[in-house]
C-alpha cells in the first residue's frame, strides 16, 4: 500500500516539472522559428530566385506550427 502513495507523490511532482521543461523548450523553438523566418526573408531580398516565395511561405508555416505547439502545451 505505501508503494502506491509513493508513485502518486512522484507523479504529482514530476508531471509539472516535465510540463515546465517542455514549455521552456517550445519557447526556444519559437525563437528559432522567428530567426529562421528573418533569415529567409533577408536572403530572399538579396538573392533573386523563383523559389523565394515558396521558401518564405514554408518558413511562415514553420512559425505557425511553433505557435500551435505552444498553444497545445498550454492546453494540457
Residue, then its C-alpha position, 0 to 999 in steps of 0.5 A: x500500500x505505501x508503494x502506491x502513495x509513493x508513485x502518486x507523490x512522484x507523479x504529482x511532482x514530476x508531471x509539472x516539472x516535465x510540463x515546465x521543461x517542455x514549455x521552456x523548450x517550445x519557447x526556444x523553438x519559437x525563437x528559432x522559428x522567428x530567426x529562421x523566418x528573418x533569415x529567409x526573408x533577408x536572403x530572399x531580398x538579396x538573392x533573386x530566385x523563383x523559389x523565394x516565395x515558396x521558401x518564405x511561405x514554408x518558413x511562415x508555416x514553420x512559425x505557425x506550427x511553433x505557435x500551435x505547439x505552444x498553444x497545445x502545451x498550454x492546453x494540457 
